Amino acid sequence: MSQQNTPTAKAATVLLIDDHPLLRNGIKELLELNSEIKVIAQTNNGHEGVALAQQHDPDLILLDINMPQVDGLETLKLLRAQGITSRIVIFTVSNYEEDVIKAMKLGADGYLLKDMEPEDMLDAIEQICLGKVVVSPEVITILATSLRSHKPSSAHPLEDLTVREKEILKLIAEGLANKLIARRLKIAESTVKVHVKHLLKKLNLRSRVEAAVLVHQEGGL
């Protein structure tokens, strides 16, 4: 079952995909405390979520993991397979390392846990709408722990990067999405994507969020 709304001018549009109607409505009311954020549609299942994403092309999709029939990770996979370029943020109770790593590998732009304080969640969503990559602190800890057992092959992995790759990695570590990186460096977004792909391969990492964590662990660039 889906609900749709008409966005106000210039508002960042959001699609909610979560099978708990009370939670969806609560999130909608919270987000719309900010006049520059508008929940354009909501649904309780993954397949309809993909259809709504294709119909509305929202700026942001908030996606739960634990849903019947098609779970959030499979929905994420379907969204990216359909060429959906919206920012997709996992919003869930699951802090299992396997879920976190898989979500990042499938193209999630962030990972937030549902037990966060309402004001923290609103702040995080505002940052996401500005193009930042945002994850819950607990998720950063999970990724850092994973990295310690999944170290890059080089003793000083960042030294293997080109000057341009280091510039892009530094901006990734600041939480910028590809579009903002391209704007900052005055290059095409497609060029940024190629550089990100190459630097992740060099660093033997699975996601840009892991790359950001590695930079902080290494003390920066």
VOPAGU-2260 file (C-alpha; in pm, 1 decimal, decimal comma):
REM VOPAGU-2260
SITE   aa  ch    i         X         Y         Z
SITE  MET   A    0       0,0       0,0       0,0
SITE  SER   A    1     144,4     337,3     -99,2
SITE  GLN   A    2      67,1     697,9     -22,7
SITE  GLN   A    3     173,1     991,3    -238,2
SITE  ASN   A    4     206,1    1364,5    -180,0
SITE  THR   A    5     278,8    1668,5    -395,7
SITE  PRO   A    6     617,5    1828,7    -311,4
SITE  THR   A    7     663,6    2198,0    -248,0
SITE  ALA   A    8     893,0    2393,1    -480,9
SITE  LYS   A    9    1264,1    2319,1    -428,3
SITE  ALA   A   10    1194,0    2069,6    -148,1
SITE  ALA   A   11    1418,3    1763,8    -135,9
SITE  THR   A   12    1189,4    1470,4    -213,8
SITE  VAL   A   13    1195,8    1150,5      -8,7
SITE  LEU   A   14    1052,2     802,6     -69,8
SITE  LEU   A   15     995,4     582,0     237,1
SITE  ILE   A   16    1007,1     202,8     195,9
SITE  ASP   A   17     923,0      34,3     526,8
SITE  ASP   A   18     661,0    -221,5     626,8
SITE  HIS   A   19     566,1     -46,7     954,5
SITE  PRO   A   20     297,4     219,2     882,9
SITE  LEU   A   21     320,6     389,5    1222,2
SITE  LEU   A   22     696,0     428,9    1186,0
SITE  ARG   A   23     661,7     557,9     828,4
SITE  ASN   A   24     409,1     818,5     934,4
SITE  GLY   A   25     623,5     920,5    1230,1
SITE  ILE   A   26     929,3     963,0    1007,8
SITE  LYS   A   27     722,4    1160,7     756,5
SITE  GLU   A   28     601,9    1401,6    1025,1
SITE  LEU   A   29     952,6    1438,5    1164,4
SITE  LEU   A   30    1116,2    1504,1     826,8
SITE  GLU   A   31     851,9    1756,9     726,7
SITE  LEU   A   32     938,5    1970,3    1028,4
SITE  ASN   A   33    1196,4    2093,6     778,1
SITE  SER   A   34    1009,9    2283,4     504,7
SITE  GLU   A   35    1285,7    2191,8     256,8
SITE  ILE   A   36    1216,5    1816,9     286,7
SITE  LYS   A   37     901,3    1653,8     146,7
SITE  VAL   A   38     799,5    1287,3     165,4
SITE  ILE   A   39     672,5    1238,5    -188,5
SITE  ALA   A   40     558,8     874,4    -149,1
SITE  GLN   A   41     571,0     577,6      86,0
SITE  THR   A   42     513,2     205,7      60,3
SITE  ASN   A   43     537,5    -113,5     264,2
SITE  ASN   A   44     705,7    -340,1       7,9
SITE  GLY   A   45    1011,8    -350,0    -212,9
SITE  HIS   A   46     853,7    -411,3    -553,2
SITE  GLU   A   47     619,7    -114,7    -520,6
SITE  GLY   A   48     912,6      86,1    -386,7
SITE  VAL   A   49    1104,3      24,3    -709,7
SITE  ALA   A   50     799,5     130,3    -914,1
SITE  LEU   A   51     754,5     447,9    -708,6
SITE  ALA   A   52    1123,4     530,1    -741,7
SITE  GLN   A   53    1095,0     500,2   -1119,8
SITE  GLN   A   54     779,9     714,4   -1120,1
SITE  HIS   A   55     897,3     996,2    -891,2
SITE  ASP   A   56    1279,5     992,9    -916,2
SITE  PRO   A   57    1311,3    1109,1    -552,1
SITE  ASP   A   58    1621,9    1278,9    -418,5
SITE  LEU   A   59    1641,6    1030,1    -132,1
SITE  ILE   A   60    1509,1     681,0     -58,5
SITE  LEU   A   61    1493,7     563,0     304,1
SITE  LEU   A   62    1490,2     184,0     293,8
SITE  ASP   A   63    1428,9     -70,5     570,1
SITE  ILE   A   64    1604,6    -409,1     557,5
SITE  ASN   A   65    1363,3    -639,6     739,6
SITE  MET   A   66    1059,0    -656,2     512,6
SITE  PRO   A   67     849,9    -957,4     403,0
SITE  GLN   A   68     865,5   -1102,7      50,9
SITE  VAL   A   69    1147,6    -880,3     -77,8
SITE  ASP   A   70    1386,4    -756,3     190,4
SITE  GLY   A   71    1563,3    -421,6     182,8
SITE  LEU   A   72    1895,2    -550,8      51,5
SITE  GLU   A   73    1726,5    -721,2    -242,8
SITE  THR   A   74    1522,4    -403,8    -299,6
SITE  LEU   A   75    1845,3    -202,8    -299,2
SITE  LYS   A   76    1988,1    -440,1    -559,2
SITE  LEU   A   77    1674,5    -401,7    -774,5
SITE  LEU   A   78    1680,6     -22,5    -745,6
SITE  ARG   A   79    2039,3       1,6    -865,5
SITE  ALA   A   80    1978,4    -258,9   -1137,9
SITE  GLN   A   81    1695,3     -39,3   -1269,0
SITE  GLY   A   82    1931,4     255,7   -1291,0
SITE  ILE   A   83    1780,2     447,8    -999,5
SITE  THR   A   84    2029,1     722,6    -913,6
SITE  SER   A   85    1849,1     852,7    -603,5
SITE  ARG   A   86    2052,7     858,4    -285,6
SITE  ILE   A   87    1957,7     539,3     -99,0
SITE  VAL   A   88    2002,3     516,8     276,0
SITE  ILE   A   89    1936,5     202,7     476,8
SITE  PHE   A   90    1726,8     281,8     785,2
SITE  THR   A   91    1698,6     -25,5    1002,6
SITE  VAL   A   92    1732,1    -193,0    1341,9
SITE  SER   A   93    1995,4    -430,1    1200,1
SITE  ASN   A   94    2354,4    -361,7    1296,8
SITE  TYR   A   95    2481,8    -700,1    1177,9
SITE  GLU   A   96    2818,6    -665,7    1006,4
SITE  GLU   A   97    2701,9    -879,0     713,2
SITE  ASP   A   98    2405,1    -648,0     646,8
SITE  VAL   A   99    2619,7    -333,7     674,3
SITE  ILE   A  100    2890,7    -462,0     439,1
SITE  LYS   A  101    2642,0    -597,9     185,0
SITE  ALA   A  102    2443,2    -273,1     182,5
SITE  MET   A  103    2754,9     -70,2     110,2
SITE  LYS   A  104    2865,7    -313,2    -158,5
SITE  LEU   A  105    2522,6    -292,6    -327,9
SITE  GLY   A  106    2542,5      85,8    -350,5
SITE  ALA   A  107    2386,7     230,0     -34,8
SITE  ASP   A  108    2477,1     595,0      27,4
SITE  GLY   A  109    2436,4     569,9     402,6
SITE  TYR   A  110    2329,1     344,7     688,3
SITE  LEU   A  111    2128,2     471,0     984,5
SITE  LEU   A  112    1997,3     277,8    1283,4
SITE  LYS   A  113    1639,9     328,3    1400,0
SITE  ASP   A  114    1735,3     368,5    1765,6
SITE  MET   A  115    1892,2     710,6    1705,0
SITE  GLU   A  116    1742,0    1020,1    1865,7
SITE  PRO   A  117    1483,1    1200,7    1649,8
SITE  GLU   A  118    1686,0    1523,3    1631,8
SITE  ASP   A  119    1997,1    1325,3    1529,9
SITE  MET   A  120    1800,6    1147,3    1259,9
SITE  LEU   A  121    1662,9    1473,1    1122,3
SITE  ASP   A  122    2012,7    1622,8    1119,6
SITE  ALA   A  123    2146,9    1314,9     940,2
SITE  ILE   A  124    1872,1    1331,1     675,0
SITE  GLU   A  125    1939,2    1701,8     623,7
SITE  GLN   A  126    2308,3    1623,2     568,2
SITE  ILE   A  127    2217,4    1345,6     323,8
SITE  CYS   A  128    1993,2    1585,4     129,1
SITE  LEU   A  129    2293,7    1817,8     101,6
SITE  GLY   A  130    2488,6    1536,6     -65,4
SITE  LYS   A  131    2683,0    1402,9     231,9
SITE  VAL   A  132    2737,0    1034,9     309,0
SITE  VAL   A  133    2602,6     965,9     658,8
SITE  VAL   A  134    2619,8     654,6     875,0
SITE  SER   A  135    2539,8     587,4    1240,5
SITE  PRO   A  136    2840,6     589,1    1476,7
SITE  GLU   A  137    2783,1     220,5    1555,7
SITE  VAL   A  138    2809,4     142,0    1185,8
SITE  ILE   A  139    3142,1     326,3    1162,2
SITE  THR   A  140    3267,4     100,4    1442,7
SITE  ILE   A  141    3149,3    -209,5    1255,3
SITE  LEU   A  142    3324,9     -97,5     937,8
SITE  ALA   A  143    3644,2     -11,6    1126,3
SITE  THR   A  144    3646,3    -356,0    1288,5
SITE  SER   A  145    3588,2    -517,8     950,8
SITE  LEU   A  146    3875,4    -321,8     799,8
SITE  ARG   A  147    4117,2    -444,7    1064,1
SITE  SER   A  148    4053,9    -801,4     946,6
SITE  HIS   A  149    4039,3    -697,4     581,3
SITE  LYS   A  150    4350,8    -483,3     548,4
SITE  PRO   A  151    4473,6    -352,9     212,7
SITE  SER   A  152    4769,7    -549,9      78,4
SITE  SER   A  153    5015,4    -259,9      97,3
SITE  ALA   A  154    5164,2    -151,2     429,8
SITE  HIS   A  155    5099,5     209,1     323,2
SITE  PRO   A  156    4802,6     168,8      89,5
SITE  LEU   A  157    4730,6     538,9      37,4
SITE  GLU   A  158    5075,9     588,7    -113,7
SITE  ASP   A  159    4976,8     370,3    -409,8
SITE  LEU   A  160    4713,4     619,7    -525,7
SITE  THR   A  161    4758,9     883,4    -791,4
SITE  VAL   A  162    4736,7    1253,9    -701,8
SITE  ARG   A  163    4385,0    1274,2    -847,7
SITE  GLU   A  164    4273,9     958,8    -662,9
SITE  LYS   A  165    4403,2    1108,2    -337,6
SITE  GLU   A  166    4208,4    1429,0    -404,8
SITE  ILE   A  167    3891,4    1228,6    -461,1
SITE  LEU   A  168    3953,6    1002,8    -161,4
SITE  LYS   A  169    3996,8    1307,4      61,8
SITE  LEU   A  170    3657,5    1439,1     -50,3
SITE  ILE   A  171    3500,6    1094,5      -0,5
SITE  ALA   A  172    3636,1    1103,4     355,2
SITE  GLU   A  173    3462,8    1439,5     400,9
SITE  GLY   A  174    3137,9    1263,9     310,9
SITE  LEU   A  175    3083,9    1411,4     -35,2
SITE  ALA   A  176    2889,2    1225,1    -302,6
SITE  ASN   A  177    3021,7    1187,7    -658,8
SITE  LYS   A  178    2820,2    1482,0    -791,4
SITE  LEU   A  179    2964,7    1719,8    -530,4
SITE  ILE   A  180    3316,0    1583,4    -583,0
SITE  ALA   A  181    3282,9    1644,4    -956,0
SITE  ARG   A  182    3165,8    1999,6    -890,9
SITE  ARG   A  183    3449,3    2066,4    -645,0
SITE  LEU   A  184    3719,5    1934,7    -880,8
SITE  LYS   A  185    3554,9    2069,8   -1197,6
SITE  ILE   A  186    3549,8    1729,6   -1368,6
SITE  ALA   A  187    3271,6    1507,5   -1503,2
SITE  GLU   A  188    3076,0    1291,7   -1257,1
SITE  SER   A  189    3148,2     991,9   -1482,1
SITE  THR   A  190    3521,3    1060,2   -1438,4
SITE  VAL   A  191    3477,6    1063,7   -1061,6
SITE  LYS   A  192    3301,0     726,7   -1078,4
SITE  VAL   A  193    3593,1     575,8   -1271,5
SITE  HIS   A  194    3846,3     710,6   -1021,5
SITE  VAL   A  195    3640,4     582,0    -726,8
SITE  LYS   A  196    3620,6     236,3    -883,8
SITE  HIS   A  197    3997,9     227,2    -939,3
SITE  LEU   A  198    4093,0     353,4    -594,9
SITE  LEU   A  199    3861,5     106,2    -420,9
SITE  LYS   A  200    4024,2    -173,5    -621,0
SITE  LYS   A  201    4373,1     -51,1    -530,6
SITE  LEU   A  202    4279,6     -31,9    -164,5
SITE  ASN   A  203    4100,3    -368,6    -173,7
SITE  LEU   A  204    3786,5    -211,1     -28,6
SITE  ARG   A  205    3419,9    -282,2     -90,6
SITE  SER   A  206    3263,2      61,3     -51,1
SITE  ARG   A  207    3333,2     433,8     -39,8
SITE  VAL   A  208    3230,9     439,9     326,2
SITE  GLU   A  209    3506,7     187,5     403,8
SITE  ALA   A  210    3743,6     414,8     214,5
SITE  ALA   A  211    3642,3     708,0     433,8
SITE  VAL   A  212    3696,0     498,3     747,6
SITE  LEU   A  213    4041,3     393,3     622,6
SITE  VAL   A  214    4145,2     754,4     566,7
SITE  HIS   A  215    4051,5     841,5     924,3
SITE  GLN   A  216    4234,0     533,2    1055,8
SITE  GLU   A  217    4545,5     632,1     861,6
SITE  GLY   A  218    4533,3     982,0    1004,8
SITE  GLY   A  219    4422,7    1153,5     685,0
SITE  LEU   A  220    4593,3    1232,7     356,8
